């Protein structure tokens, strides 16, 4: 029965040290049955014929493969996104930078934006759907690009996918053509990556590694891309822990003002935005 499959699944995840075994067991069963939590409770006495598939999912999770990869999809701001090996998993932290961008865009109809290091397309798609922004999503990884393309299509977003290196492809954009540039760049110090949790080790290093200092992409993007903004245009970044002061200084040195930060639920200054003088 379904309720028995849940109990066994939850127990294995708990024994395996998974932090929230109830939530993850429910997610796996929803993936296999289409029943949300309430429906699982209502249909608990029904036969369950997907035990082998569930066992395979549990085995993968006990090897600390991310739940999102096992499910093959995850939601960002209510938008379903396909994810898997080779693409960074969308996180709630990124909603903080989205919030700063939406606040800036609310008085700018028919805006044009670029999302650098787009990955799954989470930011680009949310900007397009919520603020009706035309977005170019730039991504270098050949592994991530199919997910980005699929997510744009599945969400019917006004997003153009560009395969490109953000350290070079700025030349393909006209000066003063963008109202907003946003990026969730790699920002983890190279030497810190090996110490991250096991699940993160499954994610692509190129989406995590911000160089020895963690600032490589901020230091490159700000001067390379600022000319692509219209006067008064905004540049926004997601930030790593304790990076706000340094990134703010980098932005000010390149002519940005009205710099604001926003905190995530943990009190970390997770996002920054400034406008070009």
TINU-64224 format. One record per residue (C-alpha): residue number from 0; residue in three letters; chain; y, x, z. Coordinates in pm, whole numbers, plus 50000, padded with zeros to 5 digits. Each point is the difference from the previous one (the first is absolute). Last residue first. Layout:
<nodes>
i/aa/ch/c2/c1/c3
NUM/ALA/A/Y/X/Z
...
</nodes>
This chain:
<nodes>
i/aa/ch/c2/c1/c3
276/UNK/A/55711/52550/48689
275/UNK/A/49626/49941/49966
274/UNK/A/49851/49756/50249
273/UNK/A/49759/50074/50282
272/UNK/A/49663/49876/50119
271/UNK/A/49748/50123/50258
270/UNK/A/49659/49883/50117
269/UNK/A/49748/50062/50277
268/UNK/A/50218/50083/50299
267/UNK/A/49707/49972/50241
266/UNK/A/50022/49726/50265
265/UNK/A/49635/49904/49971
264/UNK/A/50079/49675/49819
263/UNK/A/50179/50196/49728
262/UNK/A/50360/50112/50030
261/UNK/A/50281/49977/49749
260/UNK/A/50248/50261/49881
259/UNK/A/50349/49974/49857
258/UNK/A/50213/50230/49787
257/UNK/A/50332/49856/49891
256/UNK/A/50052/50319/49797
255/UNK/A/49822/50206/49735
254/UNK/A/50170/50298/49836
253/UNK/A/49720/50255/49969
252/UNK/A/50062/50161/50340
251/UNK/A/49993/49653/50154
250/UNK/A/49652/49940/49862
249/UNK/A/49858/50327/50131
248/UNK/A/50155/49928/50341
247/UNK/A/49838/49658/50009
246/UNK/A/49667/50157/49908
245/UNK/A/50033/50243/50292
244/UNK/A/50100/49735/50254
243/UNK/A/49738/49748/49891
242/UNK/A/49700/50234/49998
241/UNK/A/49880/49954/50359
240/UNK/A/49688/49807/49894
239/UNK/A/49956/49973/49626
238/UNK/A/50248/49813/49791
237/UNK/A/50000/49730/49732
236/UNK/A/50289/50058/49767
235/UNK/A/50299/49814/49860
234/UNK/A/50268/50099/49748
233/UNK/A/50275/49750/49929
232/UNK/A/50253/49952/49721
231/UNK/A/50368/50004/50090
230/UNK/A/50082/50173/49672
229/UNK/A/49698/49930/49777
228/UNK/A/49695/50207/50080
227/UNK/A/49834/50231/49748
226/UNK/A/50225/50287/50111
225/UNK/A/49827/49996/50342
224/UNK/A/49657/50069/49852
223/UNK/A/49958/50377/49995
222/UNK/A/50216/50073/50307
221/UNK/A/49821/49750/50230
220/UNK/A/49652/50030/49850
219/UNK/A/49944/50372/50063
218/UNK/A/50090/50038/50368
217/UNK/A/49842/49665/50081
216/UNK/A/49683/50101/49817
215/UNK/A/49956/50334/50176
214/UNK/A/50092/49871/50348
213/UNK/A/49664/50020/50182
212/UNK/A/50081/50357/50106
211/UNK/A/49695/50171/49847
210/UNK/A/49978/49752/49716
209/UNK/A/50028/49622/50001
208/UNK/A/49626/49941/49967
207/UNK/A/49908/49633/50034
206/UNK/A/49982/49845/49652
205/UNK/A/49864/50323/49850
204/UNK/A/49734/50004/50270
203/UNK/A/49848/49679/49869
202/UNK/A/49858/49780/50277
201/UNK/A/49651/50058/50142
200/UNK/A/50139/50243/50261
199/UNK/A/50213/49713/50129
198/UNK/A/49690/49827/50134
197/UNK/A/49899/50305/50203
196/UNK/A/50323/50004/50197
195/UNK/A/50255/50272/49923
194/UNK/A/49936/50354/50123
193/UNK/A/49925/50143/49654
192/UNK/A/50334/49866/49873
191/UNK/A/50221/50181/50251
190/UNK/A/50023/50337/49823
189/UNK/A/50129/49844/49680
188/UNK/A/50283/49823/50183
187/UNK/A/49987/49626/49933
186/UNK/A/50274/49859/49779
185/UNK/A/49848/49893/49668
184/UNK/A/50261/49765/49856
183/UNK/A/50062/49634/50078
182/UNK/A/50283/49967/49754
181/UNK/A/50287/49770/49912
180/UNK/A/50271/50038/49739
179/UNK/A/50247/49715/49973
178/UNK/A/50276/49878/49769
177/UNK/A/49877/50210/49710
176/UNK/A/50151/50098/49665
175/UNK/A/50275/50238/50113
174/UNK/A/49849/50286/49799
173/UNK/A/49727/49898/49759
172/UNK/A/49640/50038/50104
171/UNK/A/49751/50219/49812
170/UNK/A/50147/50318/50153
169/UNK/A/49890/49875/50342
168/UNK/A/49647/50068/49874
167/UNK/A/49978/50349/50147
166/UNK/A/49960/49999/50380
165/UNK/A/49894/49634/49992
164/UNK/A/49698/50102/49792
163/UNK/A/49921/49723/49756
162/UNK/A/49783/49712/49894
161/UNK/A/50242/49711/49974
160/UNK/A/49911/49642/50090
159/UNK/A/50263/49738/49921
158/UNK/A/50035/49735/50268
157/UNK/A/50108/49638/49964
156/UNK/A/49703/49885/50206
155/UNK/A/49724/49764/49889
154/UNK/A/49812/50074/50326
153/UNK/A/49672/50073/49820
152/UNK/A/50177/50199/49728
151/UNK/A/50197/50221/50237
150/UNK/A/49690/50047/50215
149/UNK/A/49788/50098/49702
148/UNK/A/50250/50261/49881
147/UNK/A/50038/50155/50345
146/UNK/A/49624/50005/50055
145/UNK/A/49943/50164/49660
144/UNK/A/50276/50254/50078
143/UNK/A/49859/50118/50333
142/UNK/A/49722/50222/49862
141/UNK/A/50218/50144/49726
140/UNK/A/50248/50101/50269
139/UNK/A/50356/50048/49876
138/UNK/A/50164/49669/50093
137/UNK/A/50339/49853/49910
136/UNK/A/50060/49627/50044
135/UNK/A/50294/49875/49793
134/UNK/A/50141/49690/50165
133/UNK/A/50195/49698/49881
132/UNK/A/50108/49827/50322
131/UNK/A/49935/49632/50070
130/UNK/A/50057/50060/50373
129/UNK/A/49667/49875/50137
128/UNK/A/49770/50043/49700
127/UNK/A/50145/50318/49852
126/UNK/A/50066/50170/50331
125/UNK/A/49651/49910/50127
124/UNK/A/49840/50128/49680
123/UNK/A/50186/50331/50003
122/UNK/A/49936/50059/50369
121/UNK/A/49625/49936/49985
120/UNK/A/49943/50167/49662
119/UNK/A/49662/50144/50100
118/UNK/A/50144/50351/49981
117/UNK/A/50374/49977/49923
116/UNK/A/50092/50366/50040
115/UNK/A/50353/49901/49893
114/UNK/A/50101/49632/49985
113/UNK/A/50290/49960/49757
112/UNK/A/50245/49712/50013
111/UNK/A/50207/49765/49785
110/UNK/A/50198/49712/50150
109/UNK/A/50056/49661/49841
108/UNK/A/50187/49866/50304
107/UNK/A/50148/50244/50251
106/UNK/A/50108/49829/50324
105/UNK/A/49650/49988/50151
104/UNK/A/49915/50346/49870
103/UNK/A/50102/50207/50304
102/UNK/A/49814/49778/50247
101/UNK/A/49699/49996/49771
100/UNK/A/49997/50380/49990
99/UNK/A/50022/50036/50378
98/UNK/A/49716/49750/50041
97/UNK/A/49783/50180/49747
96/UNK/A/50046/50320/50201
95/UNK/A/49863/49823/50308
94/UNK/A/49723/49826/49805
93/UNK/A/49862/50348/49934
92/UNK/A/49885/50025/50360
91/UNK/A/49767/49703/49939
90/UNK/A/49781/50225/49790
89/UNK/A/49885/50000/49639
88/UNK/A/49696/50230/49951
87/UNK/A/50072/50306/49789
86/UNK/A/49804/50006/49675
85/UNK/A/49718/50231/49892
84/UNK/A/49704/49809/50139
83/UNK/A/50074/49632/50011
82/UNK/A/50274/49741/50009
81/UNK/A/50070/49669/49826
80/UNK/A/50312/49834/50134
79/UNK/A/50050/49644/50120
78/UNK/A/50366/49916/50066
77/UNK/A/50065/49845/50342
76/UNK/A/50241/50270/50112
75/UNK/A/49735/50257/49906
74/UNK/A/49643/49873/49986
73/UNK/A/49686/50207/49956
72/UNK/A/49729/50029/49737
71/UNK/A/49673/50175/49924
70/UNK/A/49833/49875/50319
69/UNK/A/49839/50339/50059
68/UNK/A/50319/50181/49904
67/UNK/A/50203/49791/50243
66/UNK/A/49748/50057/50279
65/UNK/A/50063/50372/49973
64/UNK/A/49687/50217/49976
63/UNK/A/49927/50102/50357
62/UNK/A/49630/50076/49942
61/UNK/A/49941/49692/50215
60/UNK/A/50205/49810/49744
59/UNK/A/49767/50094/49717
58/UNK/A/49697/49891/50199
57/UNK/A/50170/49671/50090
56/UNK/A/50072/49925/49634
55/UNK/A/49640/50077/49903
54/UNK/A/49869/49774/50276
53/UNK/A/50228/49720/49880
52/UNK/A/49868/50031/49644
51/UNK/A/49642/49990/50128
50/UNK/A/50075/49700/50221
49/UNK/A/50155/49788/49726
48/UNK/A/49784/49688/50039
47/UNK/A/50151/49842/50310
46/UNK/A/49865/49657/50092
45/UNK/A/50253/49758/50153
44/UNK/A/50029/49968/50378
43/UNK/A/50336/50182/50016
42/UNK/A/50166/49774/49744
41/UNK/A/50286/49882/50223
40/UNK/A/50042/50340/50162
39/UNK/A/49998/50174/49665
38/UNK/A/50247/49742/49871
37/UNK/A/50246/50085/50276
36/UNK/A/49967/50372/49934
35/UNK/A/50039/49970/49624
34/UNK/A/49699/49906/49786
33/UNK/A/49975/50153/49652
32/UNK/A/49641/50099/50078
31/UNK/A/49976/50375/49935
30/UNK/A/50365/50100/50045
29/UNK/A/50040/49758/50292
28/UNK/A/49694/50157/50160
27/UNK/A/50145/50348/49967
26/UNK/A/50337/49892/50137
25/UNK/A/49837/49821/50297
24/UNK/A/49802/50313/50084
23/UNK/A/50320/50204/49977
22/UNK/A/50195/49774/50233
21/UNK/A/49722/49987/50259
20/UNK/A/49930/50373/49982
19/UNK/A/50360/50101/50077
18/UNK/A/49995/50372/50088
17/UNK/A/49676/50099/49824
16/UNK/A/49800/50222/50237
15/UNK/A/49663/49966/49831
14/UNK/A/49866/49784/50281
13/UNK/A/50282/49754/49933
12/UNK/A/49929/49998/49627
11/UNK/A/49630/49940/50061
10/UNK/A/50073/49718/50245
9/UNK/A/50246/49829/49767
8/UNK/A/49750/50001/49717
7/UNK/A/49723/49865/50221
6/UNK/A/50221/49723/50137
5/UNK/A/50137/49908/49658
4/UNK/A/49657/49983/49839
3/UNK/A/49891/49773/50283
2/UNK/A/50296/49768/49944
1/UNK/A/49919/49981/49629
0/UNK/A/49641/49898/50056
</nodes>
